[in-house]
Amino acid sequence: MKKTIGRKEKPYMLPYFQMEEDSFVITTWHDGQGFNLYTSNERYKTLERLISRLPKGTIIEND
């Protein structure tokens, strides 16, 4: 349950992925401007490791 702006409780869903060793799932945001990464892979354990594997010239914004 999560509280809304009006302080009412509202149910919401959280993602759950059954992951095998070295798995990852990428979900793209609705506008294509970002993504969520769910992983059990050590190569992507930190943001710095992920960034080091992106193509050169990729623009990174971490807000």
MDTraj code that builds the backbone (N, CA, C; nanometers):
import mdtraj as md
import numpy as np

residues = "MET LYS LYS THR ILE GLY ARG LYS GLU LYS PRO TYR MET LEU PRO TYR PHE GLN MET GLU GLU ASP SER PHE VAL ILE THR THR TRP HIS ASP GLY GLN GLY PHE ASN LEU TYR THR SER ASN GLU ARG TYR LYS THR LEU GLU ARG LEU ILE SER ARG LEU PRO LYS GLY THR ILE ILE GLU ASN ASP".split()
xyz = np.array([
    [0.0843, -0.1179, 0.0000],
    [0.0000, 0.0000, 0.0000],
    [0.0892, 0.1247, 0.0000],
    [0.0439, 0.2249, -0.0716],
    [0.1179, 0.3508, -0.0804],
    [0.0212, 0.4651, -0.0556],
    [0.0658, 0.5666, 0.0161],
    [-0.0201, 0.6818, 0.0422],
    [-0.0183, 0.7763, -0.0764],
    [-0.1375, 0.8250, -0.1126],
    [-0.1502, 0.9185, -0.2229],
    [-0.1380, 1.0614, -0.1697],
    [-0.1535, 1.1579, -0.2575],
    [-0.1455, 1.2988, -0.2181],
    [-0.2517, 1.3317, -0.1136],
    [-0.3704, 1.2748, -0.1277],
    [-0.4778, 1.2988, -0.0328],
    [-0.4670, 1.2131, 0.0922],
    [-0.3510, 1.1497, 0.1117],
    [-0.3208, 1.0661, 0.2277],
    [-0.4059, 0.9396, 0.2375],
    [-0.4696, 0.9016, 0.1279],
    [-0.5417, 0.7752, 0.1241],
    [-0.4430, 0.6662, 0.0861],
    [-0.4703, 0.5446, 0.1313],
    [-0.3828, 0.4333, 0.0932],
    [-0.4359, 0.3692, -0.0342],
    [-0.3446, 0.3429, -0.1250],
    [-0.3810, 0.2867, -0.2545],
    [-0.2843, 0.1716, -0.2855],
    [-0.3355, 0.0563, -0.3300],
    [-0.2449, -0.0534, -0.3645],
    [-0.1688, -0.0222, -0.4935],
    [-0.0460, -0.0689, -0.5013],
    [0.0307, -0.0547, -0.6236],
    [0.1187, -0.1772, -0.6413],
    [0.1608, -0.2003, -0.7651],
    [0.2372, -0.3204, -0.7976],
    [0.3862, -0.2898, -0.8026],
    [0.4649, -0.3843, -0.7573],
    [0.6099, -0.3785, -0.7686],
    [0.6547, -0.4892, -0.8638],
    [0.7561, -0.4630, -0.9457],
    [0.8018, -0.5682, -1.0372],
    [0.8696, -0.6822, -0.9618],
    [0.8485, -0.8029, -1.0099],
    [0.9153, -0.9206, -0.9553],
    [0.9610, -1.0048, -1.0727],
    [1.0904, -1.0338, -1.0779],
    [1.1463, -1.1139, -1.1862],
    [1.2199, -1.2320, -1.1255],
    [1.1892, -1.3518, -1.1713],
    [1.2629, -1.4710, -1.1301],
    [1.3914, -1.4725, -1.2119],
    [1.5038, -1.4427, -1.1470],
    [1.6290, -1.4244, -1.2191],
    [1.7211, -1.5444, -1.2013],
    [1.7769, -1.5888, -1.3101],
    [1.8821, -1.6898, -1.3064],
    [2.0144, -1.6152, -1.2931],
    [2.1220, -1.6887, -1.2808],
    [2.2544, -1.6270, -1.2691],
    [2.2847, -1.5428, -1.3930],
    [2.3414, -1.4236, -1.3716],
    [2.3808, -1.3314, -1.4786],
    [2.2643, -1.2926, -1.5698],
    [2.1501, -1.2623, -1.5126],
    [2.0327, -1.2187, -1.5882],
    [2.0126, -1.0693, -1.5725],
    [1.9423, -1.0099, -1.6686],
    [1.9023, -0.8712, -1.6517],
    [1.7759, -0.8444, -1.7318],
    [1.6980, -0.7477, -1.6841],
    [1.5755, -0.7039, -1.7495],
    [1.5824, -0.5522, -1.7590],
    [1.5551, -0.4982, -1.8774],
    [1.5527, -0.3543, -1.8976],
    [1.4101, -0.3145, -1.9321],
    [1.3554, -0.2173, -1.8594],
    [1.2250, -0.1616, -1.8920],
    [1.2460, -0.0162, -1.9323],
    [1.1959, 0.0197, -2.0499],
    [1.2118, 0.1552, -2.1026],
    [1.0981, 0.2430, -2.0523],
    [1.1309, 0.3664, -2.0167],
    [1.0286, 0.4605, -1.9711],
    [0.9331, 0.4931, -2.0851],
    [0.8142, 0.5396, -2.0517],
    [0.7084, 0.5651, -2.1501],
    [0.7504, 0.6630, -2.2596],
    [0.8419, 0.7558, -2.2299],
    [0.8836, 0.8548, -2.3292],
    [1.0136, 0.8176, -2.4002],
    [1.0723, 0.7041, -2.3639],
    [1.1957, 0.6595, -2.4274],
    [1.3190, 0.7332, -2.3808],
    [1.3075, 0.8184, -2.2806],
    [1.4192, 0.8996, -2.2348],
    [1.4970, 0.8364, -2.1196],
    [1.4595, 0.7190, -2.0778],
    [1.5297, 0.6538, -1.9673],
    [1.4879, 0.5085, -1.9555],
    [1.5439, 0.4411, -1.8566],
    [1.5116, 0.3003, -1.8381],
    [1.5387, 0.2590, -1.6940],
    [1.4814, 0.1472, -1.6559],
    [1.5112, 0.0818, -1.5289],
    [1.5822, -0.0487, -1.5615],
    [1.6841, -0.0804, -1.4857],
    [1.7613, -0.2030, -1.5059],
    [1.7531, -0.2871, -1.3797],
    [1.7036, -0.4094, -1.3944],
    [1.6974, -0.5059, -1.2856],
    [1.7950, -0.6168, -1.3231],
    [1.8945, -0.6440, -1.2378],
    [1.9981, -0.7381, -1.2763],
    [2.0534, -0.8178, -1.1595],
    [2.1020, -0.9352, -1.1922],
    [2.1788, -1.0159, -1.0971],
    [2.3222, -1.0315, -1.1478],
    [2.3545, -0.9573, -1.2526],
    [2.4848, -0.9651, -1.3174],
    [2.5824, -0.8683, -1.2504],
    [2.6973, -0.9159, -1.2093],
    [2.7987, -0.8340, -1.1420],
    [2.8512, -0.7218, -1.2316],
    [2.8477, -0.7413, -1.3662],
    [2.8990, -0.6384, -1.4571],
    [2.8204, -0.5085, -1.4469],
    [2.6951, -0.5165, -1.4047],
    [2.6093, -0.3984, -1.3989],
    [2.5700, -0.3636, -1.2553],
    [2.6491, -0.4097, -1.1586],
    [2.6147, -0.3920, -1.0175],
    [2.6143, -0.2450, -0.9747],
    [2.7006, -0.1634, -1.0311],
    [2.7046, -0.0209, -0.9985],
    [2.6777, 0.0616, -1.1238],
    [2.6390, 0.1860, -1.1030],
    [2.6136, 0.2754, -1.2153],
    [2.7397, 0.2960, -1.2986],
    [2.8539, 0.3067, -1.2333],
    [2.9803, 0.3273, -1.3049],
    [3.0112, 0.2085, -1.3969],
    [2.9857, 0.0878, -1.3500],
    [3.0106, -0.0307, -1.4336],
    [2.9174, -0.0331, -1.5540],
    [2.7912, 0.0041, -1.5328],
    [2.6957, 0.0089, -1.6435],
    [2.7394, 0.1118, -1.7463],
    [2.7747, 0.2317, -1.7005],
    [2.8152, 0.3393, -1.7911],
    [2.9380, 0.2993, -1.8725],
    [3.0310, 0.2275, -1.8119],
    [3.1522, 0.1879, -1.8837],
    [3.1234, 0.0913, -1.9985],
    [3.0083, 0.0289, -1.9998],
    [2.9729, -0.0672, -2.1051],
    [2.8803, -0.0089, -2.2117],
    [2.8406, 0.1172, -2.1962],
    [2.7561, 0.1818, -2.2967],
    [2.8420, 0.2318, -2.4122],
    [2.7827, 0.2476, -2.5323],
    [2.8596, 0.2972, -2.6464],
    [2.9142, 0.4366, -2.6213],
    [3.0320, 0.4663, -2.6795],
    [3.0911, 0.5991, -2.6668],
    [2.9944, 0.7023, -2.7249],
    [2.9845, 0.8179, -2.6586],
    [2.8946, 0.9227, -2.7036],
    [2.7560, 0.9158, -2.6418],
    [2.7299, 0.8129, -2.5616],
    [2.6012, 0.8022, -2.4945],
    [2.5905, 0.9122, -2.3896],
    [2.4811, 0.9859, -2.3924],
    [2.4611, 1.0944, -2.2965],
    [2.3995, 1.0360, -2.1696],
    [2.4615, 1.0644, -2.0555],
    [2.4174, 1.0119, -1.9258],
    [2.3713, 1.1271, -1.8385],
    [2.2485, 1.1185, -1.7903],
    [2.1972, 1.2128, -1.6919],
    [2.1534, 1.1321, -1.5725],
    [2.2075, 1.1622, -1.4567],
    [2.1749, 1.0890, -1.3349],
    [2.1149, 1.1869, -1.2352],
    [1.9838, 1.2058, -1.2425],
    [1.9166, 1.2988, -1.1513],
    [1.8585, 1.2254, -1.0338],
])
top = md.Topology()
chain = top.add_chain()
for i, resn in enumerate(residues, 1):
    res = top.add_residue(resn, chain, resSeq=i)
    for name in ("N", "CA", "C"):
        top.add_atom(name, md.element.get_by_symbol(name[0]), res)
traj = md.Trajectory(xyz[None], top)
